[in-house]
């Protein structure tokens, strides 16, 4: 049951509450990108290897995944506002830990707490986003979620890099700004409407992954799209600043974050521009653009070209934004209502594995061969997977009379977990 009128103690309208929920998703992903600009500084201070660096990043991804699987339904029982407030408190605590960190051990602790609380925030904010939308349009809400996620991630890295480069107290200033944003979000959530009217005792009930046989084809397509796109995103967020620094021949933290922002920013713009594209078309042509972008990144790393690097990130980022959105929409259109939570649990296990495992492998390889050869190897592999996704997507193009995927289970998009949560993102 949903609340249809604002209660007296809340002063925000439902429209403003919708904007708050979307902004919170962006802020949560902004927070995830803030430490990236400081990883080089941390390495110089504490002397850890690229592998340890990628393990720090992977700790965050596994933390998000753990919360999504174990506590994805927590706000259904406890209410959206209490869970959002608790998640924001957790993110503020993680921010304080980053400020106080004096060894790599504290980076692991801070990233783990950040991941756990981010998972709770994005799942709950995604639910509130749909419930507070005036027409409960899942397509519009998923687009808002995806854009907020990608923009938030890119801005987190870019703004953090600018603060580190231009202002004093480099290891503290970005986190002070982040803490202020989270505190503002806390006040906004305190005053936003609560969509859940009936509450029960909250329980941690794992959402076991399961994919019905009837929808395994669209699931494989969406999963491959997640692997090809988010493996590169994970590699960029863990090692991208190092590659940018090498290609631009600078230690400037702002320049080092340009590549990540170009990747995520172009993904957000592409999602807006091609938002009406058919799912199969988005998955096919987006994957093709992703493959081209990855090929350009391989060329850039091999030839020491910053121009090819920027071109590859923009084209690849545009492709991954459209491909991921197209594959996910193709999947969510055919998930039976009674299996949505289980199927999406399986999908996000694949997505977060794609973010974290290649990053760990990349860090291991980089420790032996360097950052550039690592991007050449993993960029080539991602391009091959993207081409496979493009081929498979073209085979799902519906004929004028038939559709390759079953539609008998299609239901109104009331279950937010089916279409809305980003893997840091909708992503």
N, C-alpha and C positions, 0 to 999 in steps of 0.2 A: 504494500500500500504506500502511496506517495502523498506527501503533504501538498495540498493545492493552494494554500494560503500561507503567507508569512506569519509567523507567530510574533507577538508584540515585542519580544526581547531581541529580535533580529531586525536590523535596519537596512540590510542590503536587499535589493530586488532579486528576483530569480535571474534576470538578464545579467545583472552585475555578478551574481554568484557564479553564473556560467563563465564569465570572463575571469573570475578569480580561479576557478578550477583549471581552466586552460593555462593561465599564467603559472599556477603552481607546478604543472607538468614541465613547463619551460624552465622554471627556477630549479627544479630538482635535477634536470639534465645539465643546467648551467653549473650547478654544484659539482656534478661529476667531472666536468671539464676543467675546473679551476686548478686542481693539482698538476695537470699535464704541463703547464708552463713552468712549473718548479721542479720537474723531475731531474733536469740537468743539474740544477743547484743541489738537490739532494744527493745526486750521485757524486758530485765533487766533495761534498761535506763528509759523506759516510762511505764512499768508495765501494758501492755495490755494482754488480754486473748488469748487463742488459736483461739477462734472464730474471734476476731478482726484480728488476723494474717491471717486466711484463707480468710477473707473479703478483706484484702489488696491484696492478690493474685488474688481473683476473680475479683477485679476491673480491673486488667490487662486483664484478659480473656474477660470480657465484652467490654473493650475498643477495643480490636482487632476485636471482632465480629461486633461492631458498624461500624467500618470503612469498613470492608469487605462488609457489607450489603448496606451502604449508599454511599460509594465512591469506590467500586470495579472497576468501569469503568472510573474513573477519568483520569488515565494515557492513556486511549485510545484516549481521546480528547486532553489533555495537552501535551502528550509525556511522555516517560518513564523517561528520565533524569531529567526534572524539578520536577516530583513527588518524585523520589528517593532522589534528593538533599534536597527537603523540608522535607522528612521523616527523613533523617539523621540529619538535623538541629533540628528537634523535639526531636530525641533521645538524641542528645547532651544536649539540654535544660533539658530533664528529668534527665540526669546524673548529671547535676549541681544541680538540685533540691534535689537529693539524698544526695549530699555532704552537702548542706546547711540545710537539714532537722533537726529540733530540737523538733519535736513532731510527733505523729502518724498521725496527719492530713496531714502533708507534705508527708508522705509515700503514702497516698491515692492519693494526687495530682500528685506526681511523677509517681506512677504506672499507673494512668489513662492516663497521657500524653504518657507514654511509650507504653501502649497498643494501643492507637489510632494511633500513628506513626508507630508502628510495623505492624499493619494491612495494612497500606498504603504501607509500604516497601515490605512486603512479597508478596502481590498481584502483585505489579508492577515488582519486581525482577523476579517473576515466569513467567510473561509475556515476559520479556526481555530474560529470560533463553531459552525459546522455540524459540523465534525469532532469537536469535544469534547462536543457534545450527546449525552446518553445514548441517545437513540433516533434521532438525525439527522433530527428533524422540521423540515422546511424552513419550515412555516407558523409554528411556535413561534419558530424562530430569526429569521425575518424580522420578526416582531412585536417581539422583544427588540431587534433591530437598529434598527428604526424608532423605538421609544420612547427608546432610549439616545441616538440621534442628535438627536431633537427636544428632549429634556430637556437634553442637553449644550449645544446651541446657545443655548437660552433662559437657562440658568444662567450661561453664559459672559458674556452681556451684563449680566444682573442682578447677579451677584456682582461683576463688574468695576465696575459703576456704584456699588455700595455701597462698595467699597474706595476708589474715587476720591473719593467724597463724604465718607466718614467717617474716613479715615486719612490721615496725612501722606505726602509723596512720591508724589503722585497718578500721576505718569508711570512710577513704578517698582514700587510695591507690588503692583498686579495681576499683573505679570509675575513677581515673586518668588514669589507664590502659585502661579501657573501652572507655573513651573520646578520647584517642590517637588512638585506633582502628577505632572509628567512623570518626575521622578527616582524617585518611588515606583513609578510604572508600569514604569520600567526594571528595578528590582529584582524586581518581580513577574514580568515576562516572563523574566528571567534564570532563574527557578526554575520556570517553567511547563513542562508536557510538550510535546514536539515531535511533532505528528501525522504529519509526513512522514518516512517511514523511508528511502526511496531517493532520493538526491539526485544531480543531474547538474549540469553546468556551466551556470550561468544565462546566458540570452541575452535581449536586448531584442527581442521580436517583436511588432510592432504588431498589434492586433486590429482588422482592417478592418471597418467597419460594413457589414452586409448584412441585408436583411429579405426572407425568402422570400415569394413571392406569396401562398401559402396563409394566412399569418398577418398580412397587412398591415392588415386591418380592426381586430383587437385592438391592433395596434401603434399605429395612428393614434389609437385611443381613449386608450391609455395615454400617448402622447406629448402629446395635447391636455390631458390631466389634469395632466401635468407642467408644461406651459406655463402653464396658468391658475393653478396653485398656487404653483409655485416662482418665477414672475416676481414675485409679490407678496412672497414671502419674501425674494428678492434686493433688492427695493426697500426693504423694511423694514430689512434689515440694513445697507443703505448710507445711507438717508435717514430711517428711522423714528424715530431719536432726535431729529432736528430737528423732525419733526411733533409728537412727544410734548411736547417742550419748548414749542412754540408753543401747543398746545391746553391744556396744564396751566399755562401762563404761569409757567414756572419754569426756572431754569438748573440745578436739582438733577439730577445725573447719574443718581441712582437712579430718579427719576420718569421720566426720559427713556428708561430701559430697560424700563419697565413694559409698554409696548406690544409690544415684541419678545417678552418672556417670556410675555405673555398669548397671543400668536399661537402660539408653539411649545409652550407648556405645554398649551393646550387641544387642540392637535393630538395630543400624546402621550396625554392622557386619553381622547380620542375613539377613538384606535386601540385602546386597552385595552377600552373599553366596547363597541365595535362590532367586536371582533376576529373574531366568528363570522359576520358579515354576508356574504352572497354577494357575489362580486366585482362583478357588474353593479349590484347594489343599492347597494353602497358607492360606486361611481363615480357613479351617478345622483344619489342623495340627498346625498352629500358635495359634489358639484359644485353642487347647488342651494343648499346651506347656504353654500358659498363665495361664490356669486353674491349671496346676501342680505347676507353679511358685507361684501363689497366695496361694495355699495350703501350700507350704513350708514357705511362709511368715507368715501364721497363726501359723504354728508350731514354727517358730522362735520367734514370739512375746510371745507365750504361755510358751516356755521353756527357754527363755533368751539365745538363741543360735545365736551367730554372724555367725557361719558357715552355718547354715540353712538359715539365712538371706541373705548372699551373694549368696548362691546357688539359692534361690528363686528369687532374683533380676535378676540374669543372665539368668535363664531359662524363667522367666516371661517376661523379657525385650526382649529376642529373639522372644518369642511367639507374643508379642504385635507388634513388628516391622513387622513380616511376616504376621500376621493376618490382620493388618490394611491395609498394601499394597495390600494383596490379595483381601480383600473385596472392597477396593476402585477401583481396576482395574476391578473387575467384574461389578461394577456399571458404570464406565466411558465407558466401551465397548458398553453399550446399551443405553446410553442417546441420544435421538434425538437431532440433532444439534440445532434446534430452542428452545430447553428447557434446554440447558446445564447450563446457568447462574442461572436460577430459581431453578433447581434441586440441584446444588452445594450450593446455598444459604441455602436451606433446610438442606443439609447434614452438612454444617459447623455450622448451628444453633445447631444441635444435638451434634456435636463434641465439641463445646465450652461450651455447657450446661453440657456435660459429664466431662469436665475439671473443671468447676467452681462449679456447684451445689453440687457434692459429696464432694468437698473440703470444702465448707461452712458447709455442714452437718457433715463432719468429725471433723471440728473445734468445732462445737457445742457439739458433743458427747464427744470429747476429754476433753472438759471443765468439764464434769461430771464424766467420767469413766477413763480418762487417755489416753495416746497415744497408748499404746500396745493393750488394748481392742478395741480401735477404729480400728486399723489395722486388728485385728481378725474379727471384724464384717464386715468391708467393703471388706477385702480380700476374705472372704467367699462369699459375695454377688457377687463380680466380678468373682470369679471362677465359680459360678453357671451360670451367664450370658455367660461366655466364653464357657462353655460346651453346652449351647443352641445354640450359634453361630456355634460351631463345628458340631453339629448335622444338623443344617439347611444348612451349607455349603456342607456337604456330599450329601445332597439331590439335590444340584444343579450340581452335576457331570454330564457332558454331555455324552450321549450315543454315540456310533460310528456313528449313523445316524442323531441324532437330538440334539438340544441344548435347554435347558429349558428356556432360555431367548430369546426374540425376537432380531433378528439381522438386520431386514430390515432397521433400522434407522442408522446403523453404518456409520460413516463419518470419513474422515481424521481428525486427532487430531489437528486441527488448533485453537480450542478455549482453551486457556491455563487454564481457570478456571475449565475446566472439569477434569483435572487430576493432576494439579501441585501444588496447594497451600497447604502448611502444616497447620494443625490447630495450631500450633506454628511452622506448619510443614506441611510435607505431612502427613504429618502427617496429 
